[in-house]
Amino acid sequence: MSAHPLPMLSLLEARVLGVLVEKQHTVPDTYPLTLNALVAGCNQKTSRDPVLTVSDAEVQAAVDRLRSLTLIVESSGGRVMRYAHNVERVLQVPPQAVALLATLMLRGPQTAGELRINCERLYRFADISSVEAFLAELAARAAGPLVVELPRQAGARENRWAHLLAGPVAADAAAGGAVVESAPSDITAGELAALKANVARLEEEIASLRSTVVQLCAELGISAREAAPIERG
């Protein structure tokens, strides 16, 4: 009989934790996060499954409960409160495991191959076998499993994994609710989904770079249209 050391989290509470872990690595200059940044991360349209639309009050309520579980630490930076995760210490798992859990909390069930690709900005695994080894450790954890290997979907080459911080995985998630477009025979459905996620991430980064260019043009006193020929290069 396995016992979980913490009460089960809600979908939003798991999303908040995942966002904090992600942003710690991707935007370290603005970490710990303000409530506004947390809300934006929870409502982000890319690299999220499912996509959520939540309010400041809902995120604040999730933060308050996570603080009561010591999974979040609050600090007063400047004029606003900021929040950092405490996952590694509370769950007593290594950084590699935290990266895997965060990616599962943000993107839903994934294969080991998908996790290796999607974890890249949080932790760079040497190979899929390294990912599988950490997943196996999380599944066999003495204090209670934190991940579970799901039954293989019809036609799939690999099993998917899901986190258990929000309780047992729903039957529809285990069966796989999303329909994946057909892919060439040498590319698995999981690899295709991960590649699509990477394209979405790159599009997001390009949009951010364009915003930076506009800001720089404004500071230099030139219009973005004048800078456009450089982009077309």
Secondary structure, 3 states (H helix, E strand, C coil): CCCCCCCCCCHHHHHHHHHHHHHHHHCHHHCCEEHHHHHHHHCCCCCCCCCCCCCHHHHHHHHHHHHHCCCEEEEEECCEEEEEECHHHHHCCCHHHHHHHHHHHHHCCEEHHHHHHHCCCCCCCCCHHHHHHHHHHHHCCCCCCCEEECCCCCCCCCCEEEECCCCCCCHHHHHCCCCCCCCCCCCCHHHHHHHHHHHHHHHHHHHHHHHHHHHHHHHHCCCHHHHHHHHHC
